[in-house]
Amino acid sequence: MKEKNKVLCVIPARGGSKSIPNKNIIKLNKKNLIDYTIEQSIRIKLIDKVIVSTDSEKIINKIAKFKKNKKFSIIKRPKKFSLDTSPTEQVINHTIDQIEKNNYKPDNILILEPTSPLRKDESVIKFIKIMQNNKYNSYISVSELSHTPAKIRKNKLEFIIKNQPRRRQDRKSLYCEGGSMYGSNYKKYKKFKKIVVEPICPILINTIESFDINNKDDLYIAESILKNKKK
């Protein structure tokens, strides 16, 4: 891999989770949830270095087995950067502080969320290649909405976009933030200190790959999908 294309993959994995206790290490199809993302990032050759940032000793103990791979490492972050209200930028900033102490500076940062176990390798590779060959400030995975978004105000339903055709085939495509992948050029991230800065490059992935584990129902659905994949 060319030096100019060094990609740092950061996997943020805090210990606290209110919906599912220890969510990042809960079993999904006989494997820790976070393992799917770690194994994926290690497999992808375009990724130069993989770092899991966590405040949890339980998570550290569960993923220590991956340290035998040279591109993988763990950074323990302070609890103050692991609150319900802590933005992703605090995780990235702390990670940057640590890697620069070891004189490591990538060209791009890729964030893979550990709660998206259905993301495909080819989608990550596509994401990285687009990021390496463009000059946007930010890159975000997106998926197409199948329904028209709306909000409820004063007990009344209000469509976000007015006068949309009722038939889906007649509507213009709408998209939502996929939530499984984010990226930025390293120098641009250091300049803005934000992971999402316009102009933003949308990278389309399918809805299944964007599936995010937030509760036990999500866990059940993801497990069913993974089991059917093996058939």
Residue pairs with C-beta under 8 A, 6 or more apart in sequence:
1 45
1 46
1 48
4 107
5 46
5 107
5 108
5 132
6 48
6 49
6 105
6 106
6 107
6 108
7 46
7 47
7 48
7 49
7 106
7 107
7 108
7 109
7 110
7 128
7 131
7 132
8 47
8 48
8 49
8 51
8 99
8 104
8 106
8 108
8 109
8 110
8 186
9 41
9 47
9 49
9 50
9 51
9 110
9 111
9 112
10 51
10 53
10 91
10 92
10 95
10 109
10 110
10 111
10 112
11 34
11 37
11 38
11 41
11 50
11 51
11 52
11 53
11 111
11 112
11 113
11 114
12 53
12 54
12 88
12 91
12 111
12 113
12 114
13 24
13 34
13 52
13 53
13 54
13 56
13 59
13 114
14 24
14 54
14 55
14 56
14 82
14 86
15 22
15 24
15 54
15 55
15 56
15 57
15 58
15 59
15 82
16 55
16 82
16 83
16 84
17 23
17 24
18 84
19 214
19 215
20 26
20 213
20 214
20 215
20 216
20 219
22 56
22 58
22 59
23 33
23 115
23 213
24 32
24 33
24 34
24 54
24 56
24 59
24 114
24 115
25 32
25 33
25 34
25 58
25 59
25 62
25 63
26 32
26 33
26 219
27 33
28 36
28 117
28 213
28 219
28 222
28 223
28 226
29 223
29 226
29 227
32 62
32 63
33 114
33 115
33 117
33 213
34 52
34 59
34 62
34 63
34 114
35 63
36 114
36 117
37 112
37 113
37 114
37 116
37 117
37 119
38 50
38 52
38 63
38 66
38 72
38 114
40 112
40 119
40 121
40 124
41 47
41 50
41 112
41 124
42 50
42 66
42 69
42 71
42 72
43 121
44 121
44 124
44 125
44 128
46 125
46 128
46 129
46 132
47 71
47 110
47 128
48 71
48 106
49 71
49 73
49 99
49 104
49 106
50 69
50 71
50 72
50 73
51 72
51 73
51 74
51 75
51 95
51 99
52 59
52 63
52 72
52 73
52 74
52 75
53 75
53 77
53 91
53 94
53 95
54 60
54 74
54 75
54 76
54 77
54 82
55 76
55 77
55 78
55 79
55 81
55 82
60 74
60 76
63 74
64 74
66 72
67 73
67 74
75 94
75 95
75 98
77 91
77 94
77 95
78 94
80 86
81 90
81 91
81 94
88 111
88 182
88 195
89 193
89 194
89 195
92 109
92 111
92 189
92 195
93 193
96 189
96 190
99 105
99 106
105 186
106 186
107 132
107 185
107 186
108 128
108 131
108 132
108 183
108 184
108 185
108 186
109 183
109 184
109 185
109 186
109 189
110 124
110 127
110 128
110 131
110 181
110 182
110 183
111 181
111 182
111 183
111 195
112 119
112 124
112 180
112 181
113 179
113 180
113 181
113 212
115 212
115 213
115 214
116 179
116 180
116 181
116 209
116 210
116 211
116 212
116 213
117 213
117 222
117 226
118 208
118 209
118 211
118 222
118 225
118 226
119 180
119 181
119 205
119 209
119 210
120 205
120 209
123 141
123 181
123 203
123 205
123 209
124 181
126 203
127 139
127 141
127 181
127 183
127 203
128 183
130 139
130 201
130 203
131 139
131 183
131 184
131 185
131 201
134 201
135 185
136 199
136 200
136 201
137 184
137 185
137 188
137 192
137 197
137 198
137 199
137 200
138 182
138 183
138 184
138 194
138 195
138 196
138 197
138 198
138 199
138 200
138 201
139 181
139 182
139 183
139 184
139 200
139 201
139 203
140 177
140 178
140 181
140 182
140 183
140 196
140 200
140 201
140 202
140 203
141 177
141 178
141 179
141 180
141 181
141 182
141 202
141 203
141 204
141 205
141 209
141 210
142 175
142 176
142 177
142 178
142 202
142 203
142 204
142 205
143 175
143 176
143 178
143 204
143 205
143 206
143 207
143 209
143 210
144 173
144 174
144 175
144 204
144 207
145 173
145 174
145 175
145 176
146 168
146 207
148 159
148 160
148 161
148 164
148 171
148 174
149 159
149 160
149 161
149 174
149 176
150 157
150 158
150 159
150 160
151 157
151 158
151 160
152 158
161 174
164 171
165 171
175 202
175 204
178 205
178 209
178 210
179 210
179 212
180 205
180 209
180 210
180 212
181 203
181 205
182 195
182 196
184 195
184 197
188 197
189 195
208 225
211 218
211 221
211 222
211 225
212 218
213 219
213 222
